[in-house]
Amino acid sequence: MQLFYNQDLKQDDTEIRFSKEESRHIVKVLRKSIGDTLHITNGYGWLFTAEITISAIKNCVARITSTQLQPRKNYTLHLAVAPTKMNDRYEWFLEKATEIGIDSITPIICQNSERRIIKAERFEKILLSAMKQSLNCYLPKLNETISFKEFITKEFPTQRFIAHCEETDRKSLKQLLKPNMDVTILIGPEGDFSTKEIEQALQRDFTPVMLGDTRLRTETAAIVACHSVVYSNEL
């Protein structure tokens, strides 16, 4: 199965017209023709099954034959992760977190951040590609880049954690996670959160956690946190 994406599709639509780029891919690359079946999502959980009615290389058209809303998880996972110095490492995190099962990502600028500007358009494309590859019908939301100080003033679900490396009173994230509850986790930059930032998070009722016995890179820590949440909800 190959999944296509069209954010404008609605539940009661009966037809879909693909762009020139997608039409070429469907007809020229995939060699699909009239009568073949395609699967499309709008990124909001809907899975559309369609049958090709026009297989033109510049204007592929398909008739929607069925529509199904995919079930949502019983929780949401929001990771606030500082951009990494090497941009490709953050892109790797976005791809893998989407495959594992994340709902929203917020790039946060911290005191020790070495990168303070991100390419949101590039990140959106990576999220979309990973969603399609993993056959997920929900596109993760990429929030605007925000400072750490501003981020922690927002409202959060009951489960909110800050993963840091300081030798203070921390518990394992896996021990504290509760299934079927929304989760927000803060992951710092290569230089870790500053002591002041950790204190500010604790004042906002974030629980300090550790992600293992070894020191992890930012993107690795984010993936470990993501997998821990998903795994704890599958038990």
Backbone as CSV, one residue per row, in Angstrom:
resi,resn,N_x,N_y,N_z,CA_x,CA_y,CA_z,C_x,C_y,C_z
1,MET,0.833,-1.198,0.000,0.000,0.000,0.000,0.873,1.254,0.000
2,GLN,0.525,2.211,-0.835,1.193,3.497,-0.862,0.188,4.580,-0.518
3,LEU,0.609,5.491,0.347,-0.299,6.518,0.835,0.006,7.866,0.193
4,PHE,-1.031,8.515,-0.358,-0.907,9.847,-0.924,-1.518,10.853,0.035
5,TYR,-1.214,12.124,-0.182,-1.653,13.166,0.732,-2.307,14.314,-0.012
6,ASN,-3.472,14.737,0.514,-4.150,15.924,-0.007,-4.888,16.568,1.160
7,GLN,-4.352,17.683,1.642,-4.902,18.300,2.849,-6.291,18.896,2.648
8,ASP,-6.703,19.070,1.382,-7.995,19.702,1.102,-9.154,18.707,1.001
9,LEU,-8.853,17.415,1.072,-9.917,16.415,0.956,-10.856,16.481,2.149
10,LYS,-12.154,16.409,1.875,-13.169,16.411,2.920,-13.894,15.074,2.942
11,GLN,-14.542,14.798,4.040,-15.201,13.517,4.257,-16.220,13.190,3.171
12,ASP,-16.939,14.208,2.681,-17.999,13.944,1.711,-17.581,14.173,0.260
13,ASP,-16.281,14.363,0.006,-15.809,14.521,-1.375,-15.997,13.212,-2.142
14,THR,-16.266,13.339,-3.424,-16.486,12.147,-4.263,-15.410,11.968,-5.320
15,GLU,-14.540,12.962,-5.468,-13.517,12.892,-6.512,-12.268,13.636,-6.053
16,ILE,-11.129,13.203,-6.568,-9.875,13.884,-6.283,-9.095,14.081,-7.575
17,ARG,-8.585,15.296,-7.763,-7.735,15.611,-8.905,-6.323,15.871,-8.397
18,PHE,-5.386,15.113,-8.893,-4.013,15.215,-8.415,-3.258,16.322,-9.146
19,SER,-2.263,16.877,-8.476,-1.425,17.909,-9.081,-0.602,17.297,-10.222
20,LYS,0.037,18.152,-11.015,0.867,17.659,-12.125,1.982,16.757,-11.614
21,GLU,2.590,17.168,-10.499,3.690,16.377,-9.940,3.208,15.012,-9.471
22,GLU,2.098,14.979,-8.761,1.568,13.700,-8.281,1.035,12.855,-9.422
23,SER,0.405,13.498,-10.391,-0.125,12.771,-11.552,1.004,12.067,-12.294
24,ARG,2.101,12.761,-12.470,3.252,12.170,-13.148,3.791,10.982,-12.351
25,HIS,3.845,11.144,-11.038,4.358,10.058,-10.195,3.444,8.837,-10.274
26,ILE,2.133,9.077,-10.232,1.174,7.971,-10.259,1.197,7.237,-11.600
27,VAL,1.172,8.003,-12.678,1.050,7.402,-14.016,2.402,6.964,-14.583
28,LYS,3.411,7.824,-14.452,4.706,7.547,-15.066,5.575,6.624,-14.229
29,VAL,5.661,6.908,-12.942,6.558,6.152,-12.066,5.902,4.869,-11.555
30,LEU,4.702,5.006,-10.994,4.021,3.837,-10.436,3.269,3.024,-11.493
31,ARG,3.140,3.614,-12.682,2.460,2.953,-13.810,1.027,2.546,-13.472
32,LYS,0.333,3.422,-12.763,-1.071,3.171,-12.450,-1.935,3.583,-13.639
33,SER,-3.034,2.882,-13.807,-3.925,3.173,-14.941,-5.380,3.151,-14.485
34,ILE,-6.283,3.393,-15.408,-7.711,3.447,-15.097,-8.162,2.146,-14.409
35,GLY,-8.879,2.304,-13.309,-9.379,1.144,-12.563,-8.517,0.759,-11.373
36,ASP,-7.270,1.269,-11.343,-6.386,0.950,-10.219,-6.820,1.716,-8.966
37,THR,-6.480,1.141,-7.803,-6.884,1.715,-6.522,-5.766,2.548,-5.903
38,LEU,-6.128,3.682,-5.336,-5.190,4.545,-4.626,-5.710,4.808,-3.218
39,HIS,-4.796,5.091,-2.299,-5.168,5.421,-0.922,-4.628,6.807,-0.604
40,ILE,-5.474,7.656,-0.070,-5.115,9.046,0.195,-5.547,9.427,1.606
41,THR,-4.771,10.306,2.246,-5.174,10.867,3.534,-5.082,12.380,3.466
42,ASN,-5.844,13.043,4.327,-5.757,14.502,4.415,-4.946,14.938,5.636
43,GLY,-4.366,13.976,6.346,-3.539,14.289,7.505,-4.316,14.503,8.785
44,TYR,-5.658,14.432,8.693,-6.512,14.628,9.868,-7.177,13.319,10.297
45,GLY,-6.622,12.208,9.864,-7.123,10.906,10.285,-7.982,10.186,9.266
46,TRP,-8.384,10.879,8.192,-9.252,10.249,7.204,-8.437,9.473,6.169
47,LEU,-8.886,8.261,5.889,-8.278,7.430,4.845,-9.294,7.277,3.725
48,PHE,-8.914,7.751,2.544,-9.782,7.691,1.374,-9.273,6.615,0.417
49,THR,-10.173,5.767,-0.041,-9.853,4.795,-1.090,-10.482,5.297,-2.378
50,ALA,-9.698,5.320,-3.449,-10.191,5.885,-4.709,-9.789,5.016,-5.897
51,GLU,-10.589,5.118,-6.962,-10.334,4.363,-8.196,-10.038,5.352,-9.321
52,ILE,-8.932,5.130,-10.003,-8.520,6.042,-11.066,-9.529,6.014,-12.217
53,THR,-9.970,7.200,-12.625,-10.898,7.326,-13.762,-10.237,7.988,-14.964
54,ILE,-9.215,8.801,-14.700,-8.431,9.422,-15.775,-6.960,9.280,-15.413
55,SER,-6.189,8.632,-16.274,-4.778,8.372,-15.962,-3.846,9.227,-16.810
56,ALA,-4.209,10.493,-16.991,-3.373,11.407,-17.760,-2.149,11.800,-16.947
57,ILE,-1.013,11.926,-17.586,0.244,12.179,-16.892,0.280,13.545,-16.221
58,LYS,-0.528,14.484,-16.708,-0.570,15.816,-16.108,-1.865,16.077,-15.339
59,ASN,-2.784,15.152,-15.397,-4.078,15.367,-14.747,-4.723,14.035,-14.404
60,CYS,-4.217,13.411,-13.339,-4.776,12.140,-12.893,-5.987,12.423,-12.005
61,VAL,-7.085,11.707,-12.279,-8.323,11.905,-11.531,-8.794,10.557,-10.987
62,ALA,-9.318,10.571,-9.774,-9.805,9.324,-9.179,-11.139,9.555,-8.482
63,ARG,-11.981,8.538,-8.535,-13.288,8.577,-7.878,-13.162,7.936,-6.506
64,ILE,-13.599,8.653,-5.473,-13.497,8.144,-4.107,-14.586,7.096,-3.875
65,THR,-14.153,5.909,-3.492,-15.091,4.798,-3.312,-15.409,4.508,-1.852
66,SER,-14.521,4.916,-0.939,-14.809,4.717,0.487,-14.012,5.712,1.325
67,THR,-14.556,6.031,2.481,-13.925,6.974,3.400,-14.008,6.411,4.810
68,GLN,-12.887,6.436,5.506,-12.862,5.861,6.854,-11.988,6.713,7.766
69,LEU,-12.508,7.046,8.934,-11.744,7.794,9.919,-10.947,6.818,10.778
70,GLN,-9.635,6.956,10.768,-8.778,6.076,11.550,-8.852,6.470,13.035
71,PRO,-8.868,5.504,13.919,-8.986,5.822,15.361,-7.761,6.559,15.878
72,ARG,-8.005,7.518,16.756,-6.909,8.227,17.415,-6.429,7.439,18.631
73,LYS,-5.212,7.729,19.042,-4.702,7.133,20.269,-5.456,7.714,21.472
74,ASN,-5.326,7.060,22.606,-5.994,7.529,23.825,-5.189,8.589,24.559
75,TYR,-4.140,9.069,23.928,-3.270,10.078,24.530,-2.630,10.896,23.414
76,THR,-2.022,12.016,23.766,-1.238,12.787,22.806,0.180,12.940,23.347
77,LEU,1.130,12.985,22.436,2.538,13.133,22.801,3.093,14.403,22.165
78,HIS,3.548,15.307,23.003,4.116,16.580,22.558,5.556,16.653,23.051
79,LEU,6.498,16.759,22.120,7.901,16.925,22.480,8.345,18.337,22.148
80,ALA,8.939,19.010,23.125,9.548,20.317,22.905,11.053,20.088,22.913
81,VAL,11.673,20.212,21.738,13.066,19.811,21.563,13.893,20.960,21.010
82,ALA,15.006,21.243,21.647,15.892,22.308,21.176,16.524,21.910,19.848
83,PRO,16.589,22.825,18.875,17.246,22.523,17.593,18.700,22.125,17.822
84,THR,19.157,21.147,17.070,20.538,20.681,17.186,21.468,21.533,16.334
85,LYS,22.757,21.539,16.701,23.744,22.321,15.953,23.784,21.881,14.495
86,MET,23.781,20.566,14.271,23.741,20.007,12.914,22.276,19.775,12.546
87,ASN,21.822,20.465,11.530,20.409,20.440,11.172,19.914,19.053,10.798
88,ASP,20.785,18.249,10.172,20.349,16.931,9.718,19.997,16.013,10.888
89,ARG,20.562,16.270,12.057,20.237,15.449,13.223,18.802,15.723,13.693
90,TYR,18.398,16.961,13.621,17.024,17.309,14.001,16.048,16.740,12.981
91,GLU,16.417,16.772,11.718,15.563,16.208,10.672,15.401,14.705,10.873
92,TRP,16.475,14.055,11.297,16.403,12.614,11.594,15.415,12.355,12.723
93,PHE,15.484,13.179,13.755,14.535,13.052,14.872,13.096,13.215,14.391
94,LEU,12.826,14.215,13.579,11.474,14.448,13.076,10.949,13.235,12.311
95,GLU,11.793,12.687,11.464,11.391,11.524,10.663,11.063,10.325,11.542
96,LYS,11.967,9.992,12.442,11.790,8.795,13.268,10.658,8.963,14.285
97,ALA,10.521,10.148,14.850,9.442,10.378,15.816,8.083,10.250,15.146
98,THR,7.983,10.704,13.908,6.729,10.567,13.157,6.417,9.101,12.910
99,GLU,7.432,8.328,12.564,7.235,6.897,12.327,6.808,6.186,13.609
100,ILE,7.397,6.575,14.737,7.078,5.922,16.016,5.691,6.320,16.498
101,GLY,5.360,7.617,16.378,4.027,8.058,16.784,4.025,9.282,17.670
102,ILE,4.271,10.448,17.099,4.248,11.699,17.844,3.108,12.557,17.323
103,ASP,2.576,13.444,18.154,1.444,14.267,17.741,1.833,15.715,17.459
104,SER,2.755,16.253,18.233,3.179,17.632,17.982,4.610,17.841,18.450
105,ILE,5.296,18.783,17.771,6.686,19.106,18.062,6.819,20.617,18.162
106,THR,7.539,21.067,19.168,7.840,22.487,19.300,9.352,22.670,19.418
107,PRO,9.978,23.334,18.473,11.401,23.672,18.621,11.532,24.779,19.674
108,ILE,12.358,24.560,20.682,12.520,25.554,21.748,13.960,26.083,21.765
109,ILE,14.077,27.380,21.918,15.396,28.009,21.977,15.785,28.186,23.439
110,CYS,16.912,27.581,23.808,17.358,27.584,25.199,18.616,28.437,25.365
111,GLN,19.018,28.604,26.601,20.202,29.415,26.887,21.439,28.861,26.204
112,ASN,21.569,27.529,26.139,22.753,26.908,25.547,22.557,26.496,24.084
113,SER,21.486,26.931,23.463,21.220,26.565,22.068,22.269,27.177,21.137
114,GLU,22.817,26.348,20.259,23.772,26.838,19.258,23.066,27.160,17.946
115,ARG,21.894,26.598,17.730,21.098,26.917,16.551,19.795,27.559,16.996
116,ARG,19.510,28.714,16.422,18.333,29.462,16.840,17.362,29.728,15.700
117,ILE,17.724,29.303,14.494,16.855,29.483,13.331,16.627,28.127,12.680
118,ILE,15.385,27.813,12.365,15.073,26.537,11.714,14.388,26.795,10.376
119,LYS,14.387,25.770,9.545,13.719,25.839,8.250,12.394,25.084,8.357
120,ALA,11.357,25.816,8.749,10.066,25.183,9.018,9.520,24.468,7.792
121,GLU,9.672,25.059,6.616,9.142,24.441,5.398,9.808,23.099,5.134
122,ARG,11.104,23.033,5.339,11.849,21.790,5.173,11.377,20.747,6.196
123,PHE,11.192,21.172,7.441,10.738,20.260,8.483,9.347,19.707,8.173
124,GLU,8.462,20.551,7.654,7.105,20.124,7.299,7.154,19.024,6.239
125,LYS,8.034,19.171,5.265,8.158,18.164,4.210,8.631,16.830,4.775
126,ILE,9.527,16.885,5.752,10.025,15.653,6.363,8.910,14.962,7.146
127,LEU,8.135,15.725,7.880,7.009,15.158,8.623,6.003,14.502,7.680
128,LEU,5.715,15.177,6.575,4.757,14.655,5.611,5.255,13.361,4.975
129,SER,6.512,13.364,4.579,7.092,12.169,3.960,7.084,10.986,4.929
130,ALA,7.432,11.233,6.184,7.464,10.167,7.180,6.062,9.657,7.490
131,MET,5.074,10.556,7.504,3.688,10.148,7.730,3.229,9.194,6.633
132,LYS,3.515,9.557,5.396,3.106,8.722,4.264,3.841,7.383,4.281
133,GLN,5.128,7.417,4.587,5.928,6.191,4.590,5.436,5.218,5.652
134,SER,5.031,5.747,6.808,4.603,4.895,7.914,3.113,4.559,7.866
135,LEU,2.422,5.016,6.799,0.987,4.761,6.619,0.167,5.287,7.792
136,ASN,0.565,6.444,8.264,-0.143,7.101,9.361,-1.042,8.172,8.762
137,CYS,-2.277,8.241,9.177,-3.219,9.213,8.607,-3.298,10.513,9.400
138,TYR,-2.492,10.625,10.447,-2.456,11.853,11.233,-1.097,12.523,11.063
139,LEU,-1.090,13.733,10.531,0.151,14.473,10.320,0.516,15.213,11.605
140,PRO,1.710,14.952,12.152,2.111,15.668,13.366,2.148,17.180,13.136
141,LYS,1.848,17.930,14.179,1.839,19.384,14.072,3.199,19.947,14.463
142,LEU,3.761,20.763,13.587,5.007,21.464,13.895,4.648,22.870,14.363
143,ASN,4.862,23.130,15.625,4.554,24.447,16.178,5.673,25.438,15.877
144,GLU,5.366,26.713,16.029,6.362,27.748,15.796,7.482,27.656,16.837
145,THR,8.676,28.022,16.393,9.818,28.059,17.299,9.566,29.099,18.392
146,ILE,9.924,28.737,19.623,9.611,29.596,20.756,10.735,29.507,21.780
147,SER,10.905,30.535,22.587,11.930,30.487,23.628,11.487,29.552,24.748
148,PHE,12.457,28.975,25.428,12.165,28.085,26.549,11.333,28.813,27.598
149,LYS,11.734,30.034,27.915,11.058,30.815,28.953,9.593,31.031,28.619
150,GLU,9.309,31.310,27.347,7.925,31.533,26.942,7.152,30.222,26.894
151,PHE,7.812,29.161,26.459,7.130,27.870,26.314,6.586,27.364,27.643
152,ILE,7.385,27.438,28.696,6.947,26.828,29.964,5.846,27.627,30.662
153,THR,5.494,28.797,30.140,4.381,29.552,30.730,3.032,29.093,30.193
154,LYS,3.051,28.203,29.181,1.809,27.734,28.574,1.142,26.683,29.457
155,GLU,-0.090,26.341,29.079,-0.824,25.310,29.812,-0.423,23.932,29.293
156,PHE,-0.282,22.981,30.188,0.163,21.644,29.816,-0.723,20.578,30.465
157,PRO,-0.677,19.370,29.916,-1.434,18.264,30.505,-0.821,17.848,31.840
158,THR,-1.477,16.923,32.505,-1.026,16.464,33.818,0.397,15.933,33.780
159,GLN,0.727,15.154,32.759,2.064,14.581,32.663,2.986,15.534,31.904
160,ARG,3.911,16.136,32.610,4.883,17.003,31.949,6.250,16.781,32.596
161,PHE,7.251,16.575,31.739,8.572,16.179,32.211,9.659,17.036,31.564
162,ILE,10.774,17.154,32.261,11.967,17.762,31.696,13.108,16.768,31.859
163,ALA,13.705,16.363,30.745,14.830,15.426,30.771,16.127,16.235,30.741
164,HIS,16.948,16.056,31.766,18.218,16.791,31.803,19.308,15.896,32.374
165,CYS,20.541,16.404,32.365,21.688,15.573,32.744,22.321,15.961,34.078
166,GLU,21.791,16.957,34.752,22.377,17.359,36.029,22.181,16.264,37.081
167,GLU,23.174,16.130,37.955,23.119,15.109,39.008,22.242,15.589,40.160
168,THR,20.975,15.595,39.909,20.007,15.989,40.929,19.001,14.860,41.103
169,ASP,17.992,15.114,41.869,16.972,14.087,42.130,16.118,13.879,40.888
170,ARG,16.383,12.797,40.159,15.624,12.464,38.956,15.195,11.004,39.031
171,LYS,14.086,10.713,38.374,13.627,9.334,38.266,13.545,8.950,36.793
172,SER,13.469,7.666,36.552,13.364,7.184,35.179,12.017,7.560,34.581
173,LEU,12.044,8.069,33.360,10.793,8.434,32.680,9.851,7.243,32.604
174,LYS,10.389,6.069,32.313,9.558,4.876,32.169,8.816,4.531,33.453
175,GLN,9.416,4.846,34.595,8.777,4.538,35.881,7.610,5.480,36.179
176,LEU,7.656,6.678,35.619,6.669,7.697,35.955,5.513,7.795,34.966
177,LEU,5.717,7.323,33.756,4.681,7.457,32.727,3.414,6.690,33.096
178,LYS,2.287,7.352,32.877,0.994,6.718,33.082,0.292,6.583,31.740
179,PRO,-0.217,5.412,31.400,-0.845,5.212,30.090,-2.150,5.985,29.940
180,ASN,-2.504,6.244,28.695,-3.772,6.898,28.342,-3.893,8.308,28.913
181,MET,-2.762,8.987,29.029,-2.750,10.377,29.490,-1.836,11.190,28.588
182,ASP,-2.230,12.442,28.303,-1.412,13.307,27.458,-0.070,13.588,28.129
183,VAL,0.972,13.736,27.276,2.331,13.911,27.788,3.041,15.042,27.053
184,THR,3.761,15.866,27.806,4.668,16.865,27.243,6.049,16.631,27.842
185,ILE,7.074,16.571,26.978,8.440,16.322,27.453,9.381,17.363,26.863
186,LEU,10.216,17.947,27.716,11.229,18.909,27.288,12.566,18.212,27.093
187,ILE,13.189,18.461,25.937,14.511,17.916,25.627,15.425,19.088,25.273
188,GLY,16.554,19.195,25.958,17.422,20.356,25.792,18.434,20.244,24.668
189,PRO,19.249,21.283,24.490,20.268,21.317,23.435,21.500,20.494,23.815
190,GLU,22.521,20.513,22.943,23.736,19.737,23.209,24.368,20.095,24.553
191,GLY,24.295,21.364,24.948,24.878,21.788,26.217,23.947,21.602,27.409
192,ASP,22.823,20.953,27.190,21.801,20.682,28.205,21.092,21.985,28.625
193,PHE,20.049,21.841,29.370,19.378,23.002,29.940,20.303,23.648,30.973
194,SER,20.178,24.948,31.155,20.932,25.612,32.213,20.267,25.305,33.551
195,THR,21.016,25.496,34.620,20.459,25.271,35.954,19.235,26.144,36.184
196,LYS,19.293,27.374,35.705,18.172,28.291,35.857,16.942,27.788,35.119
197,GLU,17.131,27.261,33.902,16.000,26.743,33.123,15.368,25.544,33.812
198,ILE,16.194,24.688,34.377,15.666,23.521,35.101,14.830,23.985,36.285
199,GLU,15.338,24.956,37.015,14.601,25.489,38.166,13.272,26.105,37.725
200,GLN,13.292,26.832,36.608,12.058,27.445,36.104,11.031,26.378,35.735
201,ALA,11.487,25.285,35.119,10.581,24.197,34.740,9.986,23.531,35.980
202,LEU,10.809,23.340,36.998,10.319,22.717,38.222,9.270,23.595,38.894
203,GLN,9.456,24.900,38.809,8.476,25.826,39.378,7.136,25.755,38.648
204,ARG,7.190,25.308,37.382,5.968,25.144,36.583,5.461,23.703,36.646
205,ASP,5.917,22.955,37.653,5.459,21.576,37.913,5.888,20.563,36.865
206,PHE,7.009,20.823,36.181,7.605,19.791,35.333,8.389,18.842,36.232
207,THR,8.289,17.557,35.966,8.994,16.552,36.752,10.324,16.226,36.095
208,PRO,11.448,16.286,36.825,12.750,15.962,36.237,12.911,14.457,36.039
209,VAL,13.381,14.070,34.868,13.532,12.641,34.567,14.871,12.366,33.892
210,MET,15.243,11.111,33.913,16.403,10.629,33.177,15.920,9.598,32.167
211,LEU,16.668,9.467,31.080,16.247,8.582,29.992,17.131,7.341,29.874
212,GLY,17.969,7.125,30.846,18.854,5.966,30.835,20.116,6.270,31.614
213,ASP,21.054,5.322,31.575,22.294,5.464,32.344,23.402,6.151,31.563
214,THR,23.190,6.371,30.267,24.228,6.989,29.447,23.809,8.391,29.016
215,ARG,24.792,9.189,28.644,24.522,10.551,28.172,24.140,10.484,26.699
216,LEU,22.974,11.011,26.360,22.441,10.903,25.000,22.522,12.238,24.270
217,ARG,22.685,12.166,22.963,22.570,13.360,22.136,21.125,13.848,22.186
218,THR,20.930,15.106,21.820,19.590,15.685,21.850,18.599,14.851,21.055
219,GLU,18.947,14.533,19.798,18.007,13.812,18.938,17.777,12.383,19.415
220,THR,18.807,11.766,20.004,18.649,10.413,20.539,17.740,10.434,21.767
221,ALA,17.953,11.413,22.621,17.110,11.548,23.816,15.644,11.732,23.424
222,ALA,15.408,12.519,22.392,14.033,12.753,21.944,13.388,11.470,21.438
223,ILE,14.146,10.670,20.728,13.612,9.404,20.211,13.357,8.422,21.347
224,VAL,14.272,8.351,22.301,14.082,7.465,23.455,12.823,7.866,24.218
225,ALA,12.636,9.160,24.416,11.443,9.648,25.118,10.181,9.301,24.346
226,CYS,10.225,9.507,23.047,9.072,9.213,22.191,8.708,7.734,22.267
227,HIS,9.710,6.891,22.123,9.450,5.447,22.151,8.952,4.999,23.521
228,SER,9.483,5.590,24.577,9.059,5.212,25.931,7.580,5.477,26.132
229,VAL,7.114,6.629,25.644,5.695,6.973,25.797,4.817,6.022,24.995
230,VAL,5.193,5.790,23.738,4.406,4.902,22.889,4.376,3.486,23.456
231,TYR,5.551,3.007,23.872,5.628,1.647,24.415,4.802,1.491,25.683
232,SER,4.839,2.500,26.573,4.084,2.411,27.830,2.589,2.376,27.585
233,ASN,2.156,2.875,26.454,0.720,2.863,26.113,0.315,1.629,25.331
234,GLU,1.274,0.799,25.008,0.963,-0.441,24.293,0.941,-1.652,25.194
235,LEU,1.401,-1.499,26.424,1.449,-2.626,27.353,0.057,-3.042,27.806
